[in-house]
């Protein structure tokens, strides 16, 4: 099992739309994530900074951050590009975070 955390950036005023789109996640995207080993994935929103904090657990070495060449992921990125800070290829600006503490 691998755990990964990263942050992304939501554009101001799009909190409700972001949550709506994720509540209606495409079945083919969810299937792809699960088939890629992602079995626990949460995203939290900091309303003071519009930072999105994502945490995922994966079996194996892959994760959502490794699926950028997949057409389903590229379509999702394009769908989300109007409400998030993105790179030129529409991928969300995503900054990996180093784990500094863990308690089980």
C-alpha contacts under 8 A as a table, 3 or more apart, distances in Angstrom:
res1	aa1	res2	aa2	distance
1	X	57	X	6.65
1	X	58	X	5.56
1	X	59	X	4.66
1	X	60	X	6.17
1	X	61	X	7.92
2	X	57	X	5.60
2	X	58	X	5.18
2	X	59	X	6.32
2	X	60	X	6.90
2	X	61	X	6.71
3	X	55	X	7.16
3	X	56	X	5.69
3	X	57	X	4.49
3	X	58	X	6.42
4	X	55	X	5.69
4	X	56	X	5.40
4	X	57	X	6.49
4	X	96	X	7.78
4	X	97	X	7.72
5	X	53	X	7.23
5	X	54	X	5.43
5	X	55	X	4.36
5	X	56	X	6.49
5	X	96	X	6.09
5	X	97	X	5.42
5	X	98	X	7.45
5	X	99	X	7.78
6	X	53	X	6.00
6	X	54	X	5.31
6	X	55	X	6.72
6	X	94	X	6.28
6	X	95	X	5.27
6	X	96	X	4.18
6	X	97	X	5.01
7	X	51	X	6.52
7	X	52	X	5.41
7	X	53	X	4.54
7	X	54	X	5.97
7	X	94	X	5.56
7	X	95	X	5.26
7	X	96	X	6.58
7	X	97	X	7.19
8	X	51	X	5.86
8	X	52	X	4.94
8	X	53	X	6.56
8	X	54	X	7.82
8	X	84	X	7.86
8	X	85	X	7.53
8	X	92	X	6.60
8	X	93	X	5.69
8	X	94	X	4.82
8	X	95	X	6.64
9	X	50	X	5.99
9	X	51	X	4.75
9	X	52	X	5.67
9	X	84	X	5.84
9	X	85	X	5.55
9	X	92	X	7.78
9	X	93	X	6.90
9	X	94	X	7.84
10	X	14	X	7.01
10	X	15	X	7.43
10	X	50	X	5.24
10	X	51	X	6.19
10	X	52	X	6.63
10	X	83	X	6.22
10	X	84	X	4.52
10	X	85	X	6.32
11	X	14	X	6.09
11	X	50	X	6.91
11	X	83	X	5.35
11	X	84	X	5.18
11	X	85	X	6.53
12	X	15	X	7.39
12	X	50	X	6.71
13	X	16	X	7.88
14	X	17	X	5.22
14	X	18	X	5.96
14	X	83	X	6.04
15	X	18	X	5.20
15	X	19	X	6.30
16	X	19	X	5.25
16	X	20	X	6.08
17	X	20	X	4.95
17	X	21	X	6.11
18	X	21	X	5.32
18	X	22	X	6.37
18	X	83	X	7.23
19	X	22	X	5.20
19	X	23	X	6.07
20	X	23	X	5.08
20	X	24	X	6.34
21	X	24	X	5.14
21	X	25	X	6.19
22	X	25	X	4.82
25	X	29	X	7.03
25	X	30	X	6.86
26	X	29	X	5.26
26	X	30	X	6.37
27	X	30	X	5.12
27	X	31	X	6.05
28	X	31	X	5.05
28	X	32	X	6.11
28	X	72	X	7.41
29	X	32	X	5.03
29	X	33	X	6.21
29	X	72	X	6.35
29	X	73	X	7.03
30	X	33	X	5.17
30	X	34	X	6.25
31	X	34	X	5.18
31	X	35	X	6.03
32	X	35	X	5.07
32	X	36	X	6.05
33	X	36	X	5.05
33	X	37	X	6.54
33	X	38	X	5.34
33	X	39	X	7.77
33	X	63	X	7.58
33	X	64	X	6.43
34	X	37	X	5.19
34	X	38	X	4.91
34	X	39	X	5.80
35	X	38	X	7.29
36	X	62	X	6.54
36	X	63	X	6.52
36	X	64	X	7.66
37	X	58	X	4.97
37	X	59	X	4.86
37	X	60	X	6.45
37	X	62	X	6.65
37	X	63	X	6.58
38	X	41	X	6.91
38	X	56	X	6.82
38	X	57	X	5.96
38	X	58	X	4.36
38	X	59	X	6.65
38	X	62	X	7.93
38	X	63	X	5.89
38	X	64	X	7.03
39	X	56	X	7.55
39	X	57	X	6.04
39	X	58	X	5.79
39	X	59	X	7.42
40	X	56	X	5.35
40	X	57	X	5.04
40	X	58	X	7.07
41	X	54	X	7.28
41	X	55	X	5.78
41	X	56	X	4.17
41	X	57	X	6.45
42	X	54	X	5.66
42	X	55	X	5.39
42	X	56	X	6.32
43	X	52	X	6.40
43	X	53	X	5.48
43	X	54	X	4.22
43	X	55	X	6.43
44	X	52	X	5.53
44	X	53	X	4.98
44	X	54	X	6.26
45	X	50	X	6.48
45	X	51	X	5.95
45	X	52	X	4.58
45	X	53	X	6.28
46	X	49	X	5.70
46	X	50	X	5.40
46	X	51	X	5.34
46	X	52	X	6.37
46	X	53	X	7.73
47	X	50	X	5.23
47	X	51	X	7.45
56	X	63	X	7.85
58	X	61	X	7.17
58	X	62	X	6.89
58	X	63	X	6.13
59	X	62	X	7.57
62	X	65	X	7.81
62	X	66	X	6.17
63	X	66	X	5.55
63	X	67	X	7.32
64	X	67	X	5.59
65	X	68	X	6.83
67	X	70	X	5.61
67	X	73	X	6.67
68	X	73	X	6.08
68	X	74	X	6.50
68	X	91	X	7.63
69	X	73	X	7.36
69	X	74	X	7.01
70	X	73	X	5.36
70	X	74	X	6.28
71	X	74	X	4.95
71	X	75	X	6.06
72	X	75	X	5.14
72	X	76	X	6.27
73	X	76	X	4.98
73	X	77	X	6.13
74	X	77	X	5.04
74	X	78	X	6.31
74	X	90	X	7.59
74	X	91	X	7.52
75	X	78	X	5.15
75	X	79	X	6.23
76	X	79	X	4.92
76	X	80	X	6.17
77	X	80	X	5.13
77	X	81	X	5.86
77	X	90	X	5.47
77	X	91	X	5.48
77	X	92	X	7.00
78	X	81	X	5.14
78	X	82	X	7.87
78	X	90	X	5.72
78	X	91	X	7.86
79	X	82	X	7.26
80	X	83	X	5.81
80	X	84	X	6.42
81	X	84	X	5.43
81	X	85	X	7.03
81	X	86	X	6.20
81	X	90	X	5.80
81	X	91	X	7.64
81	X	92	X	7.35
84	X	92	X	6.60
85	X	92	X	5.97
85	X	93	X	5.82
86	X	89	X	7.62
86	X	90	X	5.23
86	X	91	X	5.41
86	X	92	X	4.22
86	X	93	X	4.91
87	X	90	X	5.28
87	X	91	X	5.40
87	X	92	X	6.09
87	X	93	X	5.80
88	X	91	X	7.39
99	X	102	X	7.50
